Amino acid sequence: MTAALLAAARAAQANAHAPYSRYKVGAALATPDGRVFAGCNVENAAYPSGTCAEAGAIAAMVAAGGRAIAEILVVGDGPEPITPCGNCRQRIREFAMAGTRVHAAGAPGVLASFTLDELLPASFGPQHLPPA
């Protein structure tokens, strides 16, 4: 599945709108039933009010009725792995479990993999809130 996520993330990355940072990012996630959703960063002249690639992928999943992330991958240009920003780690946490794999990729491919708990230890999530 990681190869499929990398391909989807790179395809989304190619369409990123990053005229200000010039740093294009792509993300792709898989749901437990194997569906893949991708997103790219979309910057805005009212910087920094753009959106992250992970947010786009999550929004696409939710719009299609998905509510769980089984695995997610983020790719940027350059030799270093790119991991989700703090806001996106929390976004991922809304739909993922502590053991969900988060893959960090750069130009050479997947360079590192983490669990969500490694990236966001002792996180706050939906189970901390009272039932609706």
C-alpha positions as a Python dict, from the first residue, in 0.01 Angstrom:
ca = {
    (1, 'M'): (0, 0, 0),
    (2, 'T'): (290, 239, 68),
    (3, 'A'): (388, 244, -302),
    (4, 'A'): (30, 333, -400),
    (5, 'L'): (23, 610, -140),
    (6, 'L'): (355, 750, -264),
    (7, 'A'): (229, 752, -624),
    (8, 'A'): (-96, 925, -525),
    (9, 'A'): (86, 1179, -306),
    (10, 'R'): (333, 1262, -582),
    (11, 'A'): (50, 1307, -833),
    (12, 'A'): (-124, 1549, -595),
    (13, 'Q'): (206, 1724, -520),
    (14, 'A'): (247, 1801, -890),
    (15, 'N'): (-76, 2003, -872),
    (16, 'A'): (9, 2197, -554),
    (17, 'H'): (-43, 2572, -557),
    (18, 'A'): (268, 2703, -382),
    (19, 'P'): (365, 3034, -548),
    (20, 'Y'): (480, 3190, -218),
    (21, 'S'): (684, 2921, -43),
    (22, 'R'): (766, 2737, -367),
    (23, 'Y'): (752, 2418, -157),
    (24, 'K'): (503, 2175, -305),
    (25, 'V'): (368, 1905, -74),
    (26, 'G'): (150, 1606, -148),
    (27, 'A'): (-25, 1369, 89),
    (28, 'A'): (-221, 1050, 44),
    (29, 'L'): (-404, 835, 293),
    (30, 'A'): (-566, 494, 288),
    (31, 'T'): (-885, 403, 468),
    (32, 'P'): (-932, 62, 632),
    (33, 'D'): (-1130, -54, 326),
    (34, 'G'): (-838, 36, 95),
    (35, 'R'): (-967, 358, -60),
    (36, 'V'): (-697, 618, -127),
    (37, 'F'): (-746, 993, -98),
    (38, 'A'): (-488, 1256, -187),
    (39, 'G'): (-435, 1627, -134),
    (40, 'C'): (-180, 1900, -198),
    (41, 'N'): (-91, 2225, -30),
    (42, 'V'): (-282, 2529, -155),
    (43, 'E'): (-127, 2861, -60),
    (44, 'N'): (-305, 3193, -52),
    (45, 'A'): (-195, 3555, -99),
    (46, 'A'): (-325, 3617, 253),
    (47, 'Y'): (-35, 3402, 374),
    (48, 'P'): (-50, 3182, 586),
    (49, 'S'): (-420, 3110, 536),
    (50, 'G'): (-362, 2831, 285),
    (51, 'T'): (-420, 2464, 347),
    (52, 'C'): (-184, 2174, 400),
    (53, 'A'): (-174, 1866, 180),
    (54, 'E'): (-282, 1643, 468),
    (55, 'A'): (-586, 1863, 530),
    (56, 'G'): (-685, 1826, 165),
    (57, 'A'): (-653, 1447, 174),
    (58, 'I'): (-853, 1426, 497),
    (59, 'A'): (-1123, 1656, 358),
    (60, 'A'): (-1151, 1438, 45),
    (61, 'M'): (-1187, 1128, 263),
    (62, 'V'): (-1456, 1285, 479),
    (63, 'A'): (-1644, 1419, 174),
    (64, 'A'): (-1656, 1062, 41),
    (65, 'G'): (-1793, 932, 371),
    (66, 'G'): (-1467, 802, 518),
    (67, 'R'): (-1404, 836, 889),
    (68, 'A'): (-1084, 641, 955),
    (69, 'I'): (-721, 664, 840),
    (70, 'A'): (-537, 333, 820),
    (71, 'E'): (-211, 481, 686),
    (72, 'I'): (-91, 820, 558),
    (73, 'L'): (208, 945, 359),
    (74, 'V'): (342, 1298, 311),
    (75, 'V'): (593, 1392, 39),
    (76, 'G'): (791, 1708, -31),
    (77, 'D'): (1086, 1793, -251),
    (78, 'G'): (1436, 1758, -124),
    (79, 'P'): (1650, 1492, 41),
    (80, 'E'): (1494, 1514, 389),
    (81, 'P'): (1175, 1339, 499),
    (82, 'I'): (879, 1568, 552),
    (83, 'T'): (650, 1505, 847),
    (84, 'P'): (310, 1664, 912),
    (85, 'C'): (304, 1999, 1090),
    (86, 'G'): (155, 2016, 1438),
    (87, 'N'): (-190, 2118, 1313),
    (88, 'C'): (-197, 1828, 1068),
    (89, 'R'): (-81, 1582, 1332),
    (90, 'Q'): (-390, 1680, 1529),
    (91, 'R'): (-607, 1655, 1216),
    (92, 'I'): (-475, 1305, 1154),
    (93, 'R'): (-539, 1218, 1520),
    (94, 'E'): (-908, 1290, 1474),
    (95, 'F'): (-937, 995, 1234),
    (96, 'A'): (-644, 768, 1329),
    (97, 'M'): (-526, 553, 1615),
    (98, 'A'): (-200, 576, 1810),
    (99, 'G'): (-47, 296, 1601),
    (100, 'T'): (-144, 438, 1259),
    (101, 'R'): (160, 454, 1032),
    (102, 'V'): (270, 796, 907),
    (103, 'H'): (524, 779, 625),
    (104, 'A'): (759, 1069, 555),
    (105, 'A'): (896, 1098, 202),
    (106, 'G'): (1131, 1322, 11),
    (107, 'A'): (1263, 1322, -344),
    (108, 'P'): (1431, 978, -301),
    (109, 'G'): (1109, 815, -176),
    (110, 'V'): (992, 706, 168),
    (111, 'L'): (1266, 799, 412),
    (112, 'A'): (1106, 732, 750),
    (113, 'S'): (794, 584, 904),
    (114, 'F'): (646, 664, 1242),
    (115, 'T'): (341, 575, 1441),
    (116, 'L'): (106, 863, 1508),
    (117, 'D'): (187, 822, 1878),
    (118, 'E'): (556, 879, 1804),
    (119, 'L'): (472, 1205, 1625),
    (120, 'L'): (202, 1318, 1869),
    (121, 'P'): (257, 1150, 2207),
    (122, 'A'): (-6, 1169, 2479),
    (123, 'S'): (-244, 1328, 2231),
    (124, 'F'): (-589, 1473, 2289),
    (125, 'G'): (-857, 1307, 2082),
    (126, 'P'): (-1228, 1241, 2041),
    (127, 'Q'): (-1238, 994, 2332),
    (128, 'H'): (-1149, 1277, 2571),
    (129, 'L'): (-1475, 1458, 2500),
    (130, 'P'): (-1811, 1373, 2654),
    (131, 'P'): (-2051, 1179, 2427),
    (132, 'A'): (-2267, 1398, 2205),
}
